């Protein structure tokens, strides 16, 4: 076991009820359960927040959740103890959490889709957590704790969007929306793959950052509400984009359909623009555009490991907001992100 002493209690956050951020409760001495044979004990060093974490205590998350859960799907830490039958990790291993704990490969099913960390299964906003060894992956060695903690949800969602159905090919065109976590990872992954990236945003400052990250073209959706047609016109032969990562929902879907190429793929991963749109397209629009529109929920462990290899090979660095919160400041971190004061991924340092 080395010299690491195994604690019996942990500082831990839980979600009690659905009264907004006041539902977040802090326990300075939550008991750490004993390890079973196939579990490892992880000492967390960092966690990161997603939009999902903000809407769970507000009662607006459409997927399974349980009351009293430890929030956050995204965490990075080190293994400090292992059960007697664990084979995947040794004490000292640096690990990152898997979003759906039982989604190891292939498609989701009703069981694996109900294994969401920070929704049904206790997540990362705590000092120590026990996990089945299958619910963790090795951390990319080139990343620090804060950077690695951003990977489980946003990065893997972007990776699945680009590779999960029709894998992205060099020379293809990818359309991303905004500067949220998923969209920024999509820009980075697409550029690493040799694709052309068209990004949308609402300000010159954000446009400059997107260009620094490698975006070839940046469209301001406030200045040009018909950005879908503009994006299509920027593609070779004006044929359209091969992949769209759709994060806006009904509010932006019409523009995504205007931009898409025949046989292109629109991956719907969010609804930041709300769930109702006055001008929301229907299924027949997908027929008229002869394209594929898919919904996805993060990704599996095989994809996570593929993505981590790509991150290492291409020296990709996640974009982390300069403001870092402590575990005790979690409630303030939620509010900071809800107020949209962040850029890139918002992280919490755990000591």
C-alpha positions in Angstrom: 0.0 0.0 0.0 3.0 2.3 0.2 3.1 5.2 2.7 -0.4 6.6 1.8 -2.6 6.5 4.8 -6.2 5.6 4.0 -8.7 8.1 5.5 -12.1 7.1 6.9 -13.9 10.4 6.1 -14.1 12.8 3.2 -15.2 16.4 2.6 -18.2 15.9 0.3 -20.9 17.8 -1.5 -24.3 16.3 -2.2 -27.5 17.5 -3.9 -30.4 17.4 -1.5 -33.7 18.3 -3.3 -34.3 20.6 -6.3 -34.3 24.1 -4.8 -31.5 25.5 -7.0 -28.0 25.9 -5.7 -29.2 26.0 -2.1 -29.7 22.2 -2.6 -26.0 21.8 -2.6 -25.0 20.6 0.9 -21.4 20.3 2.3 -20.4 17.6 4.7 -16.9 17.9 6.2 -16.9 14.3 7.5 -18.8 12.1 5.2 -17.9 8.4 5.8 -15.8 6.7 3.1 -17.3 3.2 2.5 -15.1 0.2 2.7 -13.7 -1.0 -0.7 -15.2 -4.1 -2.3 -13.0 -6.5 -4.2 -13.4 -4.7 -7.6 -13.2 -1.1 -6.4 -10.5 1.4 -6.1 -10.3 4.5 -3.8 -9.5 7.7 -5.6 -8.1 10.8 -4.0 -9.4 13.6 -6.1 -7.2 16.5 -7.1 -9.6 18.3 -9.5 -13.1 18.3 -10.8 -14.8 20.3 -13.6 -18.4 21.5 -14.0 -20.8 21.1 -16.9 -24.1 22.7 -17.8 -25.7 19.4 -16.6 -24.3 19.9 -13.1 -26.0 23.3 -12.9 -29.5 22.0 -13.9 -29.6 18.9 -11.7 -30.1 20.9 -8.5 -32.7 23.0 -10.4 -34.7 19.9 -11.3 -34.3 20.4 -15.0 -32.1 17.5 -16.0 -34.0 15.0 -18.3 -31.9 11.9 -17.5 -31.9 9.6 -14.4 -30.8 11.1 -11.1 -31.1 10.3 -7.4 -31.5 12.6 -4.4 -28.4 12.9 -2.2 -26.0 12.2 -5.0 -22.5 13.5 -4.9 -22.4 15.9 -8.0 -20.1 16.2 -11.0 -19.2 13.6 -13.6 -15.7 15.0 -14.2 -12.8 14.3 -11.9 -9.1 13.5 -11.9 -7.1 12.0 -9.1 -4.8 9.2 -7.9 -5.6 5.7 -6.8 -4.7 5.4 -3.1 -6.1 1.9 -2.4 -7.3 -1.1 -4.5 -9.6 -4.0 -3.8 -8.3 -7.6 -3.8 -9.4 -8.4 -7.3 -8.5 -5.2 -9.1 -6.3 -5.7 -12.1 -6.7 -2.4 -14.1 -4.9 0.0 -11.7 -2.2 0.0 -9.0 -1.8 2.4 -6.1 -0.4 5.6 -7.4 -2.1 5.4 -10.8 -3.4 8.8 -12.1 -7.0 8.3 -13.3 -10.0 10.2 -14.8 -13.7 9.3 -14.3 -15.9 7.8 -17.0 -19.2 9.7 -17.3 -21.5 6.6 -17.7 -19.8 4.2 -15.4 -20.9 1.0 -17.1 -20.7 2.2 -20.7 -17.5 0.4 -21.6 -18.0 0.0 -25.4 -20.6 -0.1 -28.2 -24.0 1.6 -28.0 -25.8 2.8 -24.9 -28.7 0.7 -23.5 -31.2 1.3 -20.7 -28.8 0.0 -18.1 -25.6 1.9 -19.2 -27.5 5.1 -19.8 -28.7 5.0 -16.2 -25.1 4.9 -14.8 -24.4 8.6 -15.0 -21.8 9.8 -12.6 -23.0 12.8 -10.5 -26.6 11.9 -11.5 -27.3 8.4 -10.3 -23.8 7.3 -9.1 -21.8 9.5 -6.7 -19.5 11.8 -8.5 -16.3 13.9 -8.1 -17.1 16.8 -5.8 -15.4 15.2 -2.8 -11.9 14.5 -1.5 -12.1 10.7 -1.8 -14.4 8.4 -3.8 -14.7 4.6 -4.3 -15.2 3.5 -7.9 -15.5 0.2 -9.7 -12.2 -0.2 -11.5 -14.1 -0.3 -14.9 -15.4 3.2 -14.4 -12.0 4.9 -14.7 -9.4 5.5 -17.4 -5.7 6.4 -17.3 -5.0 10.1 -17.3 -3.1 11.5 -20.3 0.4 12.0 -18.9 0.9 15.4 -20.6 -2.0 17.0 -18.7 -2.2 18.5 -15.2 -5.0 17.6 -12.8 -7.2 20.6 -13.8 -6.8 19.9 -17.5 -7.5 16.2 -17.1 -10.6 16.8 -15.1 -12.2 18.5 -18.1 -12.2 15.4 -20.3 -15.0 13.0 -19.1 -18.1 14.9 -20.4 -17.3 17.8 -22.8 -14.2 16.3 -24.5 -15.7 12.9 -24.9 -18.9 14.3 -26.2 -17.0 16.3 -28.9 -15.0 13.2 -29.8 -18.1 11.0 -30.1 -19.7 13.8 -32.2 -16.8 13.7 -34.7 -16.0 10.0 -34.6 -18.9 8.0 -33.2 -21.0 7.5 -36.3 -19.1 8.6 -39.5 -15.5 9.2 -38.4 -14.1 12.6 -39.4 -11.7 12.5 -42.4 -8.8 14.8 -43.1 -9.9 17.6 -45.4 -13.6 17.5 -44.3 -15.3 20.6 -42.9 -16.6 20.8 -39.3 -19.1 23.5 -38.0 -18.9 24.3 -34.3 -21.2 26.7 -32.3 -20.0 29.1 -29.6 -17.2 28.7 -27.1 -18.6 26.2 -24.6 -16.5 23.2 -23.5 -17.8 20.8 -26.1 -17.4 23.3 -29.0 -13.8 24.3 -28.0 -12.8 20.6 -27.8 -14.4 20.0 -31.2 -12.3 22.8 -32.7 -9.1 21.3 -31.3 -9.9 17.7 -32.3 -11.0 18.7 -35.8 -7.8 20.7 -36.4 -5.7 17.8 -35.1 -7.4 15.6 -37.7 -6.6 17.9 -40.6 -10.1 19.2 -41.0 -11.3 22.7 -41.8 -13.2 24.4 -39.0 -16.0 27.0 -39.3 -17.0 28.3 -35.8 -19.8 30.6 -34.7 -19.6 33.1 -31.9 -21.1 36.4 -30.7 -18.2 38.7 -30.1 -14.9 39.7 -31.6 -13.0 38.8 -28.4 -14.2 35.2 -28.6 -13.6 35.1 -32.4 -10.0 36.0 -31.8 -9.6 33.2 -29.3 -11.3 30.7 -31.6 -8.8 31.7 -34.4 -5.9 31.1 -32.0 -7.3 27.6 -31.3 -7.2 27.0 -35.0 -10.6 27.9 -36.4 -10.3 28.7 -40.1 -13.4 30.8 -40.3 -15.4 32.5 -37.6 -19.0 33.7 -38.1 -20.8 36.2 -35.8 -24.3 34.8 -35.4 -25.6 38.1 -34.0 -24.4 40.0 -37.0 -25.5 37.4 -39.5 -28.6 35.4 -38.4 -28.4 33.3 -41.6 -24.9 31.9 -40.7 -25.9 28.5 -42.0 -25.9 29.6 -45.6 -22.8 31.6 -45.1 -21.0 28.5 -43.6 -22.1 26.4 -46.6 -20.8 29.0 -49.0 -17.3 28.7 -47.3 -17.0 25.0 -48.1 -15.4 23.5 -51.2 -17.8 23.9 -54.1 -20.4 25.3 -51.7 -21.5 21.7 -51.0 -21.8 22.2 -47.2 -20.2 21.0 -44.0 -19.6 17.3 -43.2 -20.1 17.6 -39.4 -22.1 19.9 -37.2 -21.9 19.8 -33.4 -25.3 21.2 -32.5 -25.4 22.7 -29.0 -28.1 25.3 -29.3 -31.1 23.0 -29.9 -34.2 24.2 -31.8 -33.0 27.8 -31.9 -30.0 27.0 -34.1 -31.1 23.7 -35.8 -32.5 25.5 -38.9 -29.1 27.1 -39.5 -27.3 23.8 -39.0 -29.6 22.2 -41.6 -28.8 25.0 -44.0 -25.1 24.4 -43.6 -25.0 20.6 -43.8 -23.7 18.7 -46.8 -25.6 15.8 -48.4 -25.0 12.8 -46.2 -23.5 15.0 -43.6 -24.0 14.4 -39.8 -25.5 16.8 -37.3 -24.8 15.6 -33.8 -27.3 17.1 -31.3 -25.6 17.3 -27.9 -27.3 20.2 -26.1 -30.1 22.7 -25.9 -28.4 25.9 -24.6 -30.8 28.0 -26.8 -33.8 26.5 -24.9 -36.0 23.5 -25.7 -38.6 25.4 -27.8 -37.9 27.3 -31.0 -40.5 29.2 -33.0 -38.9 28.2 -36.2 -37.8 24.7 -35.2 -37.4 22.3 -38.2 -39.1 18.9 -38.4 -38.1 15.5 -39.5 -39.0 16.2 -43.1 -36.3 18.8 -43.2 -33.8 16.1 -42.6 -35.2 14.3 -45.7 -35.0 17.4 -47.8 -31.4 17.9 -46.8 -30.6 14.2 -47.1 -28.6 14.2 -43.9 -28.2 12.3 -40.6 -29.3 14.0 -37.4 -28.3 12.1 -34.2 -28.7 12.6 -30.5 -25.8 11.5 -28.3 -25.0 11.2 -24.7 -21.2 11.5 -24.1 -19.4 8.3 -25.1 -18.0 5.0 -24.0 -14.7 3.9 -22.4 -13.2 2.7 -25.7 -13.8 6.1 -27.2 -12.3 7.8 -24.1 -9.1 5.8 -24.5 -8.9 6.6 -28.2 -9.4 10.2 -27.5 -6.7 10.2 -24.8 -4.2 8.7 -27.3 -5.1 11.5 -29.7 -4.7 14.2 -27.0 -1.2 12.8 -26.3 -0.1 12.4 -29.9 -1.3 15.9 -30.9 -0.3 17.6 -27.6 -3.8 19.0 -27.2 -4.2 21.2 -24.1 -7.8 21.7 -22.8 -8.8 25.4 -22.4 -9.3 26.0 -18.7 -10.8 29.2 -17.2 -8.3 31.2 -15.4 -10.5 31.4 -12.3 -10.1 28.2 -10.2 -12.3 27.5 -7.2 -11.6 25.4 -4.1 -13.8 22.5 -3.0 -15.3 24.6 -0.3 -16.2 27.3 -2.9 -18.3 24.9 -5.0 -21.5 26.8 -4.6 -19.8 30.0 -5.8 -18.4 28.0 -8.8 -21.9 26.9 -9.8 -23.1 30.5 -9.7 -20.1 31.9 -11.6 -20.7 29.4 -14.4 -24.5 30.0 -14.3 -23.8 33.7 -14.8 -21.6 32.7 -17.8 -18.5 34.4 -16.5 -16.3 31.5 -17.5 -14.4 30.9 -20.8 -13.5 27.3 -21.5 -13.8 24.7 -18.7 -14.5 25.8 -15.2 -12.5 23.7 -12.7 -12.4 23.1 -9.0 -9.1 22.3 -7.2 -9.5 19.6 -4.5 -7.1 19.3 -1.6 
